[in-house]
Amino acid sequence: MTTPVTIIGAGLGGLTLARVLHVHGIPATVYEADPAPDFRRQGGLLDIHPQTGQAALEAAGLITEFRELILPGREAYRIMDRAGSVLLDLSDVGTGERPEVPRGALRQMLLDSLPAGTVRWGHKVTAVKALGDGRHQVSFADDTTVVADLLVGADGTWSRVRPLLSRATPEYFGVCSVETFLFDAETRHSDSAKAVGAGSLFALAPGHGLLAHREGGGTLHTYVQLKKPQDWFTGLDTSDAAAFTARVMEEFDGWAPALTALITDSDTPPVLRPIFTLPAGHRWERVPGVTLLGDAAHLRAPNGEGANLAMLDGAELGRALAAHPNNVETALAAHEHTMFAHAAAVEADDDGFYTTMIDDQAPHSLLALMTGDEPDA
C-alpha cells in the first residue's frame, strides 16, 4: 500500500497504528497538538490486558520492550473507608495477567519505535472538511493545512475528525475527577504511602472517592472522585490552586488525615478532569477516506479498557490496511466492523465498576463486587 495515512493524535491508539503501519512498510504521519512529547504528564498506571493491549503490542513487534516497562508488585489492591479502615487488602502474588505500566513510558516506547519525523508536534487541528473522492483537508492553528487521502481520527474526547462521520457529542457522565501527585512519598509523605500500600488504593464513601496508586520512584498518583452536577465545577476557579484545593477538601471533611493528605499535600497543582462519554453503541455509516479509533470512536467512563481498546483499534486498522493494500475502503470497513464489535462486547461486559465505587453503598458495594459477597444493608 502506497497511500499515506494521516493520523490526528499522538496518543496510544494513534501511535500504535503508526507503528503497525511502519512494520508493514506503509507511510504515515501523526499530527499532535502538544508542542513536544514531554509537554504534559501522560496519566498514571495502565493495566495492559492480554487479549487487547498486549495483543496490539505483539502486532507492533514491541512485546519485549513492553515487558521491560512493567512495575512489579503493582497488581495489589486495597479498599478503605473514609476513616482509613482497611476492608480488603489483596497482595500481588505475581500470577496476574494484567501487568501495570506507566502510561508515559508506554507512549515513549511507541514514539521511540517510529522513524524520526513521523510525529509532527505543535499541530493543533482547528477544522477538517471533506474535499470529495475520499480526500479531506485538515487545518491547523498555525494557518497551515494538509490534504489527507486517508484520514484517521485518534484525537480523543473532543475529536475534530468525528463530525465527518457522526453527530454524536460527548455528554457529562455525572462524575468529575481531580488529579494530584505526591513525590518521594516514602520519606516526605510516609503516612499516605502506608495508606496506599504497594499498588492501588480505593478509599470510598457515597459520592466520594480517592483512587490512588503507587508509581515508580516513590510517586503517589491520585484521582479524587466526586459525584457532582456539571454546574458544580463550571463556576470554580481552577487556576487558583490553593482555593481549588480548599474547595475540594470541603467534600472530604472528617476523612482520615493520611487520606486527605493525598489532596492537600499535592506537589503539583490539582487538575480538574470532568468525565464525559459518547452514547453507548455509538456507530456511523461508512464515509470514504476517513475513520476513527479509541476514545474518538467509543468514549466510555474509565473501566480499565479504554487504552487497551485504543491500542487494539490501532493495531487492527494497521493490519487491515496491510491486508487490503489495493482497496482502502475494504480495509476501513473491516476495521470499523471489528472495532464496533469489540466496543459492544466491552459495553455488554461492563460490571459498573466505576459507578459502583462511589454509589450510595460505597465502599461496601465495591467490596461486594470484588469479593462476590452481598453488600451490607
Disulfide bonds with the S-S distance in Angstrom:
none
